[in-house]
């Protein structure tokens, strides 16, 4: 089985579980981690454990990096066979009922680059898949970024999910906030970046993010024609230990980089 097929099989087998738990979310166990908006549920833990177990059966020597349960350590060898999972990206949306803006996100990496990726948005019934050099697709439809070329016509995704991020983006992204045609804040990096891939949004900016927040969505967007960098224009690499993510349709990239203050 190829890594791309493995990702699809897992996502299709587990999305119904997430939907069921969402419908019963008043009974789901929820705790907070380092802040009131950084939540953890039994669903996050279950999906991640199921994925680790499934991977071990097929590729027992592969490394799994994930958001939960101590699997969030960066690999000693970033060039090895590595899986990156965010079991529920947008857990706060899952808990507080903003739907369908949460997703299961899985990326497979080798030689330091994402080779295959999949994202499921269970409530919407959307399945996104991509392979390096093979394009990206949503429910079988090939994806392509928008052709918007000017900030004043652009739909820009930002993230106001934490006080620290909010302050940073209000300071560094003030010009974007003032001049963009429309601002959106999904509260899920995966959902937002996938919107770049579908052409429904034109840019996404975030002052932080961890590898599991964007690894899969980055490949999906890039295979649709997007450009992804750090906020200083440097290449976006999953385990480079840097912060700040800018993903655009490409046409807007230099304009948005120039709009971000230091």
N, C-alpha and C positions, 0 to 999 in steps of 0.2 A: 504494500500500500504506500502510495506517495504521501508526503507530508501534507500537501494540499488536500488530498482526499481524506486523510486522517482528521484534519481540522473540520472539514465539512461534516463528516460522520458524527464527530463529537457535538458540534453545535446543533445539528438537527435532532440528535438524541436527547439533548438536555434543555432545549429552549422551552418545551412544554412544562417542564418542572418549574422553571422560573416564572412563567405565566401563571401557573397554578398558585405558587406562593405569593405572587403579587395580588391575586384575587382574594387571598386569605391573609393579607399582610398585617391585619390587626392581631394575628396570632403568631407572627414571626418574631423571634428573639432578636432584639436590637441593642447594641452597645455603642458607645462613642470611643474614639481612639484619642488623638491628640487635640481635638477641638470639637465643639458642639455640632459642626457640620460635616465632620469626618466620621462617618458611621460605618459600623460593621454589623452584618446580619448573618444568621445561620445559612442563608442562601449563598452568600459570598464563600463561606467556608466549605459548604457542600460541593459547589461547582469546582472550586479549586482542588479539593481532595479527589473528586472524581477524575479530574483531568490528570493529576499527578499519577493516580493509579492506572489510568488508561495508557498513558505514555510509557510507564514502566513495563507494561506488558509487551509492548512492541519494540521500544528502544530503551532497554533498561539502563544504559550508560549515559543517556542524554540528561542534561541539566534543565530543570524547570525553575524559572524565576517568576515569582508572582507577588501580588500585593500583600497577601495575608500570611499569617502563621509562620513567620520567620523565614519565608522564602524570598524576601525583598532585598537580599544581599547581592551586590554586583558580582558577576563571575570572575574568578581568578584568570581564566582564559576566555576573553570575549570572542575569540575566533573559533571556538568549539561549536558543537551542536547544542543549541540553546532554544528552549521554548519560553516565551514570555506571555503570561496570562494575566488579564484583569477579569476576575470572575463576574463582577458587576461593576462596570464603570458608570458612575452616576447613582451610587447607592442612596444618596440623600433623596434623589428624585424617586427612586423605588419606594423608599419609606414614606415620603410625604405626598406621593400621589401624582407627581408631574409625569405624565406618560405621553409618548413612549420613549422619553429621553434617558434611557439607560440601556446598556449593552453588555454582551459577553465578547471579550476581545482576545484573540489568540494569534501570536506570531511565531514563526519558526525562523531561526537565524543560523547561519553558518558562514564562516570566514568574516565575521563581524558585520554582516549585512542581513537584512530580512529577506528571506527567499520565498516565503509563502505566508499568507495572512487570511484571517477570516473574522468577521464580526456578525453577530446576530443581535437584532433588536426585536426581542420576542413579541412584544405587544403589537408592533407594527407589521410583523411577519416579514421583515427585511433580512436577507442574508447577503452579505458582501464578501466577495472572495477576490484574491489577487495572487499572482505569482510574478516574480521578478522577470521582466521582459515579456510577460504574457497578457498584459492588460488587466483591468479590474472590472468586476461585474456585480450587479445587484439583481438578484432573482433572475439571472440569465441575461440581463440587459447590459451591454457594454457601456461603461461610464466614460464621460468626458467633461472636463471642467468648463466653466463659463468663459465667455469672451469679453467680459466687462473690463474696460481699460482705465477707468477713472474713479478715484475715491468717491467723488460726489454722486456716482451712480452705483456704488458697491454696497453689497450686504456683507457686513463684517461680523464674525462671531468673536465675542470676547468672553472672559470668564470672571465673574464677580463673586465666586463661590466662597471665598474667605476674605476676612478683613485685610490681611497682609497682601493678598493678590489684588484686591480692590484698590488699595492705596497705590500700589505700584503701577497698575494699568491706568489709573486716573492721572498719575504724574507723567509716566512715559508715553502714554497713548492719548494724551489730551487732544491733539490735532485730529487723530482718527475718530475719536468720539464726537468731536464737534462737526466734522465734515463728511463722514460717511453717510450715504443715503439711508441706510438702516443698520441698527445694531441688534444683535441677538445674543442671548446668553443661555445656552442649553443646560449648563451645569454638568455636562458630560463631554469630555474632550473627544472621545471616540465618536459620539453622535455628531458633534460639530465638524470634525475633520472629514467625516464621511459625507457631510453636506457639501464640502468643497469638491469632492470627487463626483457627486451627482450634478454639480452645477447649480444647486439651489442656494448656495452661498459662495462668496468670492474670496474670502480671506478668514483666517483664524489666527488670533494672537493670544498668547498666554505667557506670563512672566516666569512660570515654574515648570511643572510637570515631571513625573517620574517615567522611566522607560515603559512600564506597562500601560501608562495612560495614552501612549501614542504609537507604539511600535507597529501594531497591525494597521491602524488607520493611516499611518504615514505611507506605507507601501500602497494601500488601496488608493490614496489620493495621488501619489506620484505616478502610478500606472494609468491614471486617468488624465495625466498631463499637468499635475500640480507641481509646484516648487516648494520645498520645505527646507528651512534653515533655522539657525539660532537667531536671536534678535539682533546680533551684530553682523549677520550675513554669512557667518561660517556654516559649513555643512552640518546638518542635523544627524548625529550618530547616536544610536540607542544607548550605548554604555560609555559615552565620553565624559560623564559626570559633570556636565554643564547644565545650566538652566535657561529657560526661555525658548519658546517655539513660535515660529511664524510659518504658516502654510497658506499659500495663495494659489490663484489660478495661473500664476506665472506672469501674466501681463501687468499685474498690480504690484509685483514684489518689490521692485526698486522704489516705487513711490511710498509703500508702507514702511520699508526700512528707513527711508529718509524722514518719515513722519515720527518715528520713535525717538524720543529724547534719551539721553544717557542718564 
